[in-house]
């Protein structure tokens, strides 16, 4: 290859909000998204929240030959919602499911059932190897009291580790997705600092779209307005991040977001605004080293902050494990007392006293239900404790390595 090789890559990223039976005007919006993608002819399309595989198939059929290569990542009970469309051949794929992803009993949120993951596709364009990652992290339902922050930090850490350990053979790394974190949040700073990824919005030469690059805005008719009251302009939680690993440089020439309703329509494509980036990739004469902390000089402080938050989550999980374990023990003791009473009645120790069979049976069923539920929750929180302990230990080792560096 020639030393002055250059390449321009157009990327589209969108959280589609395509939940069957729950998302408003889902099929109509899927058609709008497909028409727009067919018209714009992006090089890469990264989508999240395509929960229905039928929606993926419909979208693939609608796109026709515009994007001859695609992949849908299957995970969890209802699917990861992640898929990729590409104009270039996909050489390989890989899926990593995050070890923690909320709680199964929080049915109103449902993140646990999705099997939140990061998907990797490897493509090669003009001899340049691209590792393209698409992901969707756990949602933030209450910023003032974010019970899911430790889980989201574990996901951000695992995402960063996954990228580091799978991108060593790549020339360029791209990450797109709904990270559910504000740009200044510790999870974003940890991800960028640990991987060296650069933010397309911060690096873009030209920008066009919502103010401050926001992707969740009050003007969108599908957003929950009360959640955005503290943020009158909206929030930026959808990202395109990138970096060059070998002898290439990557610059973001232009970044755009959609700004509300689709052209000629009364509805937007999704409850999130889409992010579109044009990247300029150029070969340089000398290889660029990929070192930790290139995007975050105070990486040790960021790791310390993240480890503290994980520790808070660990102590909360330990309390939950203790409470559910105690509940299971009490339910078991109640069953044993009932068994002893039943044996006594059968042995004639309660002669002359009517045995309350109905009440006894109802109490037994209740005790069995509590025992099963408490045991299941105890096992779940035991796993949660182990995962948080493992992440905290990894962060401790990483922090020690950073502090020992000259």
C-alpha positions in Angstrom: 0.0 0.0 0.0 1.1 3.6 -0.6 2.2 5.8 2.2 -0.3 8.5 1.4 -3.4 6.2 1.5 -6.5 8.1 2.7 -10.0 6.9 3.4 -13.3 8.6 4.2 -15.8 6.6 6.3 -19.4 7.6 7.0 -20.9 6.1 10.2 -24.5 6.2 11.4 -25.5 5.3 15.0 -29.0 5.2 16.4 -30.9 3.8 19.4 -34.0 2.7 17.5 -36.4 2.2 20.4 -38.1 -0.7 18.7 -39.8 -2.7 21.5 -42.7 -4.8 20.2 -46.0 -3.8 21.7 -44.5 -1.0 23.8 -42.7 1.4 21.4 -45.1 3.9 19.8 -45.5 3.7 16.0 -42.6 1.2 15.8 -43.2 -0.3 12.4 -43.7 3.1 10.8 -40.5 4.3 12.3 -38.6 1.2 11.2 -39.7 1.9 7.7 -38.6 5.6 8.0 -35.2 4.5 9.3 -34.8 2.0 6.4 -35.7 4.6 3.8 -33.3 7.1 5.2 -30.4 4.6 5.4 -31.1 3.5 1.8 -31.1 7.1 0.7 -28.0 8.2 2.5 -25.8 5.2 1.8 -23.6 5.2 4.9 -20.6 3.0 5.1 -21.5 1.6 8.5 -24.7 1.5 10.4 -24.8 0.7 14.2 -28.2 0.2 15.7 -29.4 -0.5 19.3 -32.8 -1.5 20.7 -33.8 -3.5 17.7 -35.3 -6.0 20.1 -37.4 -7.9 17.6 -35.5 -10.1 15.2 -38.4 -9.7 12.8 -37.8 -5.9 12.8 -34.2 -6.6 11.9 -35.2 -8.9 9.0 -37.7 -6.3 7.8 -35.1 -3.6 7.9 -32.6 -5.8 6.1 -35.1 -6.5 3.4 -36.0 -2.9 3.0 -32.4 -1.9 2.7 -32.0 -4.3 -0.2 -28.5 -4.3 -1.7 -27.4 -1.0 -0.2 -25.9 -2.8 2.7 -25.0 -6.3 1.5 -23.4 -7.3 4.8 -25.1 -7.3 8.2 -25.1 -9.1 11.6 -27.6 -9.4 14.4 -26.3 -10.1 17.9 -28.5 -12.5 19.9 -28.3 -12.4 23.7 -30.5 -12.6 26.8 -34.2 -13.4 27.0 -35.5 -10.9 24.5 -32.2 -10.1 22.7 -29.4 -7.6 22.9 -31.0 -5.3 20.4 -27.7 -4.8 18.6 -27.1 -5.0 14.9 -24.7 -3.8 12.3 -25.2 -3.0 8.6 -22.1 -2.6 6.4 -21.2 -1.9 2.8 -18.0 -3.8 3.2 -17.5 -7.6 4.0 -17.7 -8.6 7.7 -14.8 -10.8 8.3 -15.6 -11.9 11.9 -18.0 -11.2 14.8 -17.9 -11.7 18.5 -20.3 -11.0 21.3 -19.6 -10.4 25.0 -22.4 -10.3 27.5 -21.8 -8.1 30.6 -21.6 -9.9 33.8 -24.0 -7.5 35.6 -27.1 -5.9 34.1 -29.6 -4.8 36.7 -32.1 -7.0 38.6 -34.6 -9.6 37.3 -37.2 -8.5 39.8 -37.2 -4.9 38.4 -39.7 -5.8 35.8 -40.6 -2.2 35.0 -37.1 -1.6 33.8 -36.4 -4.8 32.1 -32.7 -4.3 31.4 -31.8 -7.7 32.9 -33.9 -9.6 30.3 -32.1 -7.9 27.4 -28.7 -9.4 28.1 -26.9 -6.1 27.6 -23.7 -6.8 25.6 -21.0 -5.4 23.3 -20.9 -6.7 19.8 -17.7 -6.7 17.7 -17.5 -6.9 13.9 -14.2 -6.9 12.0 -14.2 -5.4 8.6 -11.4 -4.6 6.1 -11.5 -1.6 3.8 -8.7 -0.9 1.3 -6.4 -3.0 3.4 -7.2 -1.2 6.7 -8.5 -3.5 9.5 -11.4 -2.0 11.5 -12.6 -3.3 14.8 -16.2 -1.9 15.1 -17.9 -2.2 18.4 -21.6 -1.5 19.1 -23.1 -1.6 22.6 -25.9 -0.5 24.9 -25.3 0.0 28.6 -27.7 -0.2 31.5 -30.1 2.8 31.6 -30.0 5.5 34.2 -33.5 5.8 35.6 -32.8 8.3 38.4 -29.8 10.5 38.4 -30.2 11.7 42.0 -30.3 8.1 43.4 -28.8 5.9 40.7 -29.1 2.4 42.1 -27.6 1.0 38.8 -24.4 3.1 38.8 -22.2 0.2 40.1 -23.6 -2.1 37.4 -23.1 0.5 34.7 -19.5 1.0 35.9 -18.8 -2.7 35.8 -20.2 -2.7 32.2 -18.0 0.3 31.3 -15.0 -1.4 32.7 -15.7 -4.7 31.0 -16.3 -2.8 27.7 -12.9 -1.0 28.1 -11.2 -4.3 28.8 -12.9 -6.1 26.0 -11.8 -3.4 23.5 -8.2 -3.4 24.8 -7.8 -7.1 24.5 -9.6 -7.7 21.2 -8.2 -4.7 19.2 -4.5 -5.4 19.2 -4.6 -6.6 15.6 -6.7 -3.7 14.3 -5.6 -0.6 12.6 -8.6 1.5 13.6 -11.1 1.1 16.5 -14.6 2.4 16.3 -17.2 2.3 19.1 -20.8 3.4 18.7 -23.8 3.1 21.0 -26.1 4.2 23.7 -23.8 4.4 26.7 -26.4 5.9 29.0 -23.8 8.2 30.5 -23.2 12.0 30.3 -19.8 13.1 28.9 -18.5 14.1 32.3 -19.6 10.9 34.1 -17.0 8.7 35.7 -17.9 5.8 33.4 -17.2 7.7 30.2 -13.9 9.1 31.7 -12.9 5.5 32.7 -13.8 4.1 29.2 -12.0 6.8 27.3 -9.0 6.9 29.6 -8.5 3.2 29.7 -8.8 2.7 25.9 -7.6 6.0 24.5 -10.7 6.4 22.5 -11.6 9.9 21.3 -15.0 11.5 21.2 -16.2 12.4 17.7 -18.3 15.3 19.1 -15.3 16.9 20.9 -13.0 16.3 17.9 -15.2 17.2 15.0 -14.1 20.0 12.7 -17.7 20.7 11.8 -20.8 20.1 13.8 -24.5 20.3 12.8 -27.4 19.3 15.0 -28.8 19.6 18.5 -27.1 22.0 20.8 -24.2 20.4 22.7 -24.7 17.3 20.6 -27.6 16.2 22.7 -29.3 12.9 21.6 -32.1 12.9 24.1 -34.0 16.2 23.8 -37.2 17.6 25.3 -38.5 18.5 21.8 -38.7 14.8 20.8 -42.4 13.7 21.2 -41.4 10.3 22.4 -39.2 11.4 25.3 -40.4 11.5 28.9 -40.3 15.2 29.6 -40.1 14.9 33.4 -36.8 13.0 33.2 -35.3 15.9 31.3 -36.5 18.8 33.5 -33.0 19.3 35.0 -31.6 19.5 31.5 -33.5 22.0 29.4 -31.3 21.4 26.3 -31.3 17.6 26.7 -28.5 15.2 27.4 -25.8 13.5 25.3 -25.7 9.7 26.0 -25.2 8.3 22.4 -21.6 8.4 21.2 -19.2 7.6 18.3 -15.7 7.1 19.7 -12.6 6.2 17.7 -8.9 5.8 17.7 -6.1 4.6 15.4 -3.8 1.9 16.8 -1.1 1.3 14.1 0.4 3.6 11.5 -2.8 5.6 10.8 -4.4 8.8 11.9 -8.1 9.3 12.3 -9.9 12.7 12.3 -13.6 13.5 12.5 -14.3 15.9 9.7 -18.0 16.3 10.4 -20.5 15.2 13.0 -24.3 15.6 12.7 -27.3 14.7 14.8 -30.9 14.5 13.7 -33.0 17.3 15.3 -36.5 16.0 15.8 -39.1 14.8 13.2 -38.1 12.9 10.1 -38.2 14.9 6.9 -41.8 15.4 5.8 -43.2 13.5 8.8 -44.8 14.3 12.1 -42.7 11.8 14.1 -38.9 11.4 14.7 -37.0 8.2 13.9 -36.7 7.3 17.5 -36.9 8.7 21.0 -33.1 9.2 20.6 -31.5 11.4 18.0 -29.2 9.7 15.5 -25.5 10.5 15.4 -23.7 10.6 12.0 -19.9 11.0 11.7 -17.6 11.4 8.8 -14.1 10.1 9.6 -10.9 10.8 7.6 -8.4 8.0 7.9 -4.9 8.5 6.6 -1.8 6.3 6.7 1.3 7.9 8.3 4.9 6.9 8.0 5.5 5.9 11.6 3.3 3.7 13.8 1.4 5.4 16.5 1.7 3.7 19.9 -1.4 2.7 21.8 -0.8 3.6 25.4 -3.0 3.8 28.3 -4.2 7.2 29.5 -3.7 9.0 26.2 -7.2 10.5 26.5 -7.2 10.9 30.3 -4.0 12.2 32.0 -5.5 11.7 35.5 -6.4 8.1 34.8 -5.4 6.9 38.3 -7.9 9.4 39.9 -10.6 8.2 37.5 -9.9 4.5 38.4 -10.0 5.4 42.1 -13.3 7.2 41.7 -14.8 4.2 39.8 -13.5 1.7 42.3 -15.1 3.7 45.1 -18.5 3.6 43.4 -18.1 -0.1 42.7 -17.3 -0.6 46.4 -20.5 1.2 47.4 -22.4 -1.2 45.1 -20.6 -4.1 46.6 -21.6 -3.2 50.2 -25.2 -2.8 49.1 -25.1 -6.2 47.4 -23.7 -7.8 50.5 -26.5 -6.3 52.6 -29.1 -7.7 50.1 -27.4 -11.1 50.2 -27.6 -11.1 54.0 -31.2 -10.0 54.1 -32.4 -12.6 51.5 -30.3 -15.3 53.2 -31.9 -14.5 56.6 -35.4 -14.6 55.0 -34.6 -18.0 53.5 -33.5 -19.4 56.8 -36.6 -18.1 58.6 -38.8 -19.6 55.9 -37.0 -22.9 56.3 -37.4 -22.8 60.1 -41.2 -22.1 59.7 -41.4 -25.2 57.4 -39.6 -27.3 60.0 -41.9 -26.2 62.7 -44.9 -27.0 60.6 -43.5 -30.4 59.8 -43.0 -31.1 63.5 -46.5 -30.0 64.3 -47.9 -32.3 61.5 -45.9 -35.2 62.8 -47.2 -34.5 66.3 -50.7 -34.5 65.1 -50.3 -37.7 63.3 -48.8 -39.3 66.4 -51.8 -38.4 68.4 -50.1 -35.8 70.5 -52.8 -33.3 69.8 -55.7 -35.6 70.7 -59.0 -33.9 71.1 -57.9 -30.8 69.2 -59.1 -30.3 65.6 -56.2 -30.0 63.2 -56.5 -26.8 61.1 -55.6 -28.4 57.8 -56.6 -25.5 55.5 -54.7 -22.9 57.5 -51.8 -25.2 57.9 -51.7 -25.9 54.1 -51.9 -22.2 53.2 -49.1 -21.3 55.7 -47.0 -24.1 54.3 -47.5 -22.9 50.7 -46.6 -19.4 51.8 -43.4 -20.6 53.5 -42.4 -22.6 50.5 -43.0 -19.6 48.2 -40.9 -17.4 50.5 -38.2 -20.0 50.7 -37.9 -20.4 47.0 -38.0 -16.6 46.3 -35.5 -15.8 49.0 -33.2 -18.6 47.9 -33.3 -17.4 44.3 -32.6 -13.8 45.3 -29.8 -14.9 47.7 -28.1 -16.8 44.8 -28.5 -13.8 42.5 -27.0 -11.4 45.0 -24.2 -13.8 45.8 -23.3 -13.8 42.1 -23.6 -10.0 42.1 -21.2 -9.8 45.1 -18.7 -12.0 43.4 -18.8 -9.9 40.1 -18.4 -6.6 42.0 -15.6 -8.1 44.1 -13.9 -9.3 40.9 -14.2 -5.9 39.2 -13.0 -4.1 42.3 -9.9 -6.3 42.4 -9.2 -5.7 38.8 -9.4 -2.0 39.3 -7.1 -2.3 42.4 -4.5 -4.1 40.3 -4.9 -1.5 37.5 -4.5 1.3 39.9 -1.4 -0.2 41.4 0.1 -0.6 37.9 -0.7 3.0 37.1 0.9 4.3 40.3 4.0 2.2 39.7 4.6 3.6 36.2 7.5 6.1 36.1 
